[in-house]
Amino acid sequence: MRVSVVLCTHTLDRYDVFTEAVESIRDQTHDDTELVLVSDGSQAVCDRLRADWGSRDDVLVHCNDANVGLLESRNNGARAATGEVVAFIDDDAVADAEWVERLVRAYEEEDALAAGGKMAPEWVAGRPAFLPAEFYWLVGVTQRGFADGPGEVRNTFGSNISFRRDVFLELGGFDTEIGGRQGDANLQGGETELAARLQAEYGHGVYYDPDAVVAHKVFDFRTRPRWLLDRAFWQGYSKRGMEVLTPESSDEEFDFLGRLLTEFAPARAKNLIINPSVERFLQFVMLFVFTGVVGAGYLYGMTKWR
């Protein structure tokens, strides 16, 4: 089974980080892996990609004529790809060597239509002591309580998700309006919306394999309290937007909120009493702070999305 991995970028900033992502795909244990590199409207990036990798048989380079954004860039990459499966990874992530092999196993053994795996943190500037694992999703990392093991979920993260290419194209790919509706660029969740359409059309979600691992680099700015709080607010707003666009997409968030309040918070309180520490106290407090900020973003979204 041929797998085409689409990797998009639009700037030469942190090109060394992007190169790590590229090499992690080229070092996969699955032999039939094609890498599709997409330059989003930058001639400088396009020239660099063609110079560095354009002559390799297992690499395709596609250059957008203009900056069209990540989702349309991914759609362009999927259309240019030649694999039976199209997978997506971000330019600040590094795939485990067996990542593609694990995805292929999901298609061949589970007859999946879409498959993804776990996002693991690579703390570039160190792990922030105040950030509870239940909110790792704020930094693009799989959070505590995401899934109990392998099996079908609504969707995985956009930096670790794949689809049968014919299914992806039949669904029309990612909705490029996500992120720009109603004049607000903070809406997120392209993979959520696409997975909801997958469920509606085919009756299946995304098969999750926790051993299909991609590491996400968490840079210093993503660990600052102000950035995380801003992220939490707009994620709450996005969840409301997704709820309006795809009403069936919010069940997992409400299930997670229930576990957060009835399972994770009480367990943390008990652990804090038995083994008190400043770190445990901070994480316990921030558990409720982040929940409140996400809720505030959701309520704000209710005034915009009807």
LUMTI-136916 format. One line per 5 residues: number of its first residue (from 0); their letters; for each residue x, y, z of C-alpha. Coordinates in pm, 1 decimal. Layout:
# residues N
NUM) a) X Y Z  ... .
This chain:
# residues 306
0) mrvsv) 0.0 0.0 0.0  142.7 333.1 -107.9  109.4 617.3 142.9  154.7 980.4 41.3  247.6 1209.7 329.7 .
5) vlcth) 158.6 1574.7 268.5  380.8 1831.7 440.0  312.8 2202.9 385.9  513.2 2513.8 468.0  506.8 2879.2 364.2 .
10) tldry) 824.8 3033.8 503.3  1196.4 2968.5 535.2  1180.7 3058.9 905.1  1285.5 2759.0 1113.7  1373.7 2569.5 796.7 .
15) dvfte) 1591.4 2341.6 1008.8  1278.7 2234.3 1200.5  1095.0 2171.7 874.5  1389.9 1962.3 755.6  1355.4 1741.3 1063.6 .
20) avesi) 994.2 1675.3 967.9  1100.0 1589.1 612.2  1373.3 1350.2 721.6  1141.8 1176.0 967.2  914.5 1084.6 675.1 .
25) rdqth) 1200.2 975.1 454.3  1323.3 746.7 734.8  998.0 551.1 765.0  1011.3 171.4 794.2  728.0 141.4 541.4 .
30) ddtel) 902.5 124.7 205.0  627.4 257.1 -19.9  608.2 606.0 129.3  580.1 913.4 -91.1  648.0 1261.1 45.5 .
35) vlvsd) 448.3 1550.2 -102.3  598.9 1888.7 -14.3  375.0 2191.3 -64.6  499.9 2549.9 -75.4  213.2 2782.4 7.3 .
40) gsqav) 270.6 3081.0 -217.8  640.4 3141.6 -146.8  875.0 3130.3 -445.6  1176.3 3122.1 -212.8  1039.6 2814.7 -37.4 .
45) cdrlr) 948.2 2655.2 -369.0  1300.3 2703.9 -504.3  1454.5 2562.2 -186.9  1229.3 2255.8 -187.5  1306.3 2180.6 -549.0 .
50) adwgs) 1679.2 2227.3 -492.4  1692.5 2010.2 -180.4  1446.0 1732.0 -262.5  1299.3 1782.5 -609.0  1528.6 1528.8 -776.9 .
55) rddvl) 1432.7 1240.2 -545.7  1200.4 972.7 -681.3  1001.2 943.4 -358.0  937.4 1318.3 -325.7  688.7 1540.6 -509.3 .
60) vhcnd) 707.3 1919.5 -485.7  393.0 2126.5 -542.2  400.1 2505.9 -538.8  84.5 2711.1 -485.2  66.5 3021.6 -702.4 .
65) anvgl) -54.5 3224.2 -403.2  -81.3 3189.1 -27.4  -405.5 2995.1 17.9  -368.3 2864.4 372.4  -298.7 2526.4 526.6 .
70) lesrn) -623.4 2347.5 442.3  -621.6 2432.7 72.2  -248.7 2352.1 60.8  -326.7 2008.6 202.8  -602.0 1960.0 -52.2 .
75) ngara) -359.6 2052.8 -329.9  -105.6 1807.2 -192.2  -364.5 1529.8 -178.4  -464.1 1593.3 -539.0  -99.5 1577.4 -649.1 .
80) atgev) -31.5 1260.7 -448.7  -22.4 914.0 -605.0  -75.7 696.7 -296.0  -379.5 492.1 -194.6  -362.7 669.0 140.7 .
85) vafid) -293.0 1036.1 202.7  -153.4 1132.9 544.1  -91.4 1476.1 695.4  176.7 1605.3 930.2  276.9 1959.0 1033.0 .
90) ddava) 609.2 2122.8 956.4  700.2 2143.8 1327.3  644.7 1775.0 1399.3  859.0 1461.9 1378.9  711.1 1122.0 1297.4 .
95) daewv) 818.7 802.4 1469.0  995.6 570.6 1224.7  704.2 323.7 1235.3  431.2 587.8 1201.4  332.0 509.5 842.4 .
100) erlvr) 366.2 134.9 904.0  118.4 160.6 1192.2  -125.9 359.1 977.7  -104.5 100.4 701.1  -181.5 -170.6 957.4 .
105) ayeee) -504.7 13.1 1044.3  -611.1 12.1 679.6  -512.5 -345.8 608.2  -621.5 -510.6 934.4  -907.7 -286.0 1050.4 .
110) dalaa) -1039.2 -190.9 705.3  -1027.0 173.3 816.4  -1134.8 461.7 596.3  -926.5 704.9 801.6  -655.9 651.2 1061.2 .
115) ggkma) -441.4 852.2 1297.2  -235.5 825.5 1610.0  -99.8 989.9 1919.0  63.7 1333.0 1935.2  348.4 1330.3 2187.4 .
120) pewva) 507.6 1646.5 2328.0  862.3 1752.1 2249.1  913.1 2033.5 2500.0  1168.8 2254.8 2326.1  1183.6 2497.1 2620.4 .
125) grpaf) 1084.5 2251.7 2893.9  745.4 2137.3 3017.0  547.5 2413.9 3193.2  482.4 2295.4 3548.6  137.9 2456.0 3561.7 .
130) lpaef) -6.4 2287.7 3251.2  -224.4 1984.9 3335.4  -206.4 1686.9 3099.8  -583.5 1715.2 3044.8  -514.6 2036.8 2850.6 .
135) ywlvg) -218.4 1925.8 2642.4  -448.4 1963.3 2340.4  -389.7 2338.2 2370.7  -34.9 2279.9 2243.7  -129.2 2020.1 1982.7 .
140) vtqrg) -57.0 1716.3 2197.6  -289.0 1426.7 2279.3  -441.2 1495.2 2618.6  -509.4 1269.8 2913.5  -843.3 1098.2 2864.5 .
145) fadgp) -845.5 1117.9 2483.0  -901.9 744.0 2433.4  -865.9 429.9 2642.6  -679.7 244.5 2366.3  -691.8 164.2 1995.6 .
150) gevrn) -1027.4 195.7 1823.5  -1252.7 432.3 1634.6  -1273.5 794.7 1748.9  -1430.7 1103.6 1595.4  -1096.3 1242.8 1480.6 .
155) tfgsn) -729.7 1266.2 1570.1  -510.7 1576.1 1550.7  -454.7 1733.1 1209.8  -81.7 1663.1 1237.4  -142.8 1290.3 1271.1 .
160) isfrr) -435.0 1192.6 1052.2  -478.0 1008.4 723.1  -750.6 901.2 483.2  -797.5 664.7 196.5  -725.1 904.0 -86.2 .
165) dvfle) -1033.9 816.2 -290.0  -1252.2 876.4 16.2  -1074.9 1204.7 91.6  -1128.5 1329.2 -264.1  -1487.0 1203.3 -275.7 .
170) lggfd) -1560.2 1410.7 36.5  -1402.1 1715.4 -128.3  -1110.8 1732.1 115.1  -1086.9 1989.0 391.5  -1340.2 2272.2 396.5 .
175) teigg) -1125.3 2574.2 312.4  -1379.4 2809.5 468.4  -1285.8 2680.8 813.8  -1083.4 2956.2 976.0  -1238.0 3237.9 780.5 .
180) rqgda) -1611.8 3226.0 831.7  -1785.5 3537.9 962.2  -1465.0 3735.5 925.3  -1291.7 3567.1 1219.3  -960.5 3391.7 1152.0 .
185) nlqgg) -952.3 3210.8 1483.9  -1189.8 2926.4 1399.5  -1006.5 2593.4 1400.6  -1097.0 2231.2 1343.1  -1064.6 2142.2 975.5 .
190) etela) -1004.8 1776.9 1062.4  -1307.7 1776.1 1295.5  -1539.6 1903.4 1024.3  -1403.6 1659.5 765.8  -1431.8 1367.1 1007.2 .
195) arlqa) -1793.9 1464.1 1076.3  -1866.3 1446.4 703.7  -1686.8 1111.6 689.1  -1911.1 980.4 966.0  -2224.2 1115.2 799.0 .
200) eyghg) -2136.8 975.1 456.3  -1977.0 641.6 545.2  -2081.6 573.8 904.4  -1723.2 549.5 1028.4  -1484.9 770.2 1222.4 .
205) vyydp) -1104.0 771.3 1239.3  -926.8 458.5 1362.1  -692.8 558.8 1644.6  -367.2 372.3 1705.7  -181.2 515.4 2008.9 .
210) davva) 139.0 351.7 1882.6  130.5 558.2 1561.5  322.0 844.2 1721.4  411.8 1190.6 1597.3  608.1 1426.0 1823.1 .
215) hkvfd) 501.7 1790.6 1819.7  763.6 2052.7 1900.2  627.0 2281.2 2171.6  823.6 2603.8 2143.7  872.5 2854.1 2423.6 .
220) frtrp) 595.3 3092.6 2317.2  341.4 2809.0 2334.2  416.5 2751.6 2702.0  349.2 3108.3 2817.5  33.4 3149.9 3028.1 .
225) rwlld) -101.1 3439.8 2821.3  -64.5 3247.5 2493.9  -228.2 2938.3 2643.2  -520.0 3135.3 2783.4  -574.2 3306.6 2449.2 .
230) rafwq) -557.0 2968.6 2278.9  -809.1 2823.4 2525.4  -1054.9 3106.2 2459.7  -1043.4 3068.2 2082.2  -1060.1 2692.1 2106.5 .
235) gyskr) -1384.6 2734.0 2299.8  -1507.3 2968.9 2027.7  -1406.5 2713.8 1763.5  -1590.9 2435.2 1940.3  -1909.6 2640.6 1922.5 .
240) gmevl) -1845.6 2707.5 1553.3  -1795.8 2337.1 1485.0  -2112.7 2260.0 1679.7  -2312.7 2487.7 1451.0  -2148.3 2369.3 1128.4 .
245) tpess) -2157.9 2001.9 1224.7  -2404.8 1948.2 1512.5  -2294.1 1588.4 1563.9  -1931.6 1694.2 1626.1  -1959.7 1810.8 1989.9 .
250) deefd) -2033.6 1484.4 2169.5  -1669.2 1405.2 2245.8  -1608.6 1749.1 2400.7  -1905.7 1711.8 2635.0  -1797.9 1358.5 2728.1 .
255) flgrl) -1449.2 1489.4 2804.0  -1592.8 1772.6 3015.3  -1790.4 1517.2 3213.5  -1479.8 1309.3 3281.4  -1285.9 1623.4 3366.3 .
260) ltefa) -1530.5 1723.5 3639.2  -1626.4 1381.9 3774.1  -1304.9 1182.4 3731.8  -989.5 1381.8 3666.6  -1051.5 1675.8 3902.6 .
265) parak) -1145.6 1455.2 4202.7  -842.9 1230.9 4136.2  -615.0 1535.1 4128.7  -768.0 1670.6 4450.3  -708.1 1339.5 4625.0 .
270) nliin) -350.5 1321.1 4498.7  -287.6 1679.1 4608.8  -401.0 1597.9 4961.6  -193.8 1279.6 4982.1  116.4 1415.2 4804.4 .
275) psver) 105.5 1796.2 4822.3  339.3 1996.7 4598.2  345.0 2335.8 4430.8  326.3 2175.1 4084.8  23.1 1963.6 4173.4 .
280) flqfv) -148.2 2265.8 4326.9  -84.1 2481.4 4018.9  -212.2 2214.3 3783.4  -523.9 2161.5 3995.0  -601.2 2535.2 3987.6 .
285) mlfvf) -527.2 2569.0 3615.4  -754.9 2276.6 3541.9  -1047.9 2498.2 3639.0  -898.8 2817.8 3495.6  -857.4 2666.0 3148.9 .
290) tgvvg) -1201.5 2506.2 3169.8  -1351.0 2845.8 3250.7  -1166.8 3022.6 2970.5  -1271.8 2760.2 2715.8  -1626.7 2801.3 2843.6 .
295) agyly) -1602.4 3179.2 2802.2  -1488.3 3134.5 2443.3  -1775.6 2895.3 2382.4  -2028.1 3146.0 2523.4  -1878.2 3421.1 2308.8 .
300) gmtkw) -1913.5 3188.9 2011.7  -2281.6 3149.8 2090.6  -2324.6 3523.6 2026.5  -2158.4 3486.7 1684.9  -2269.9 3140.9 1570.9 .
305) r) -2642.5 3072.4 1558.9 .
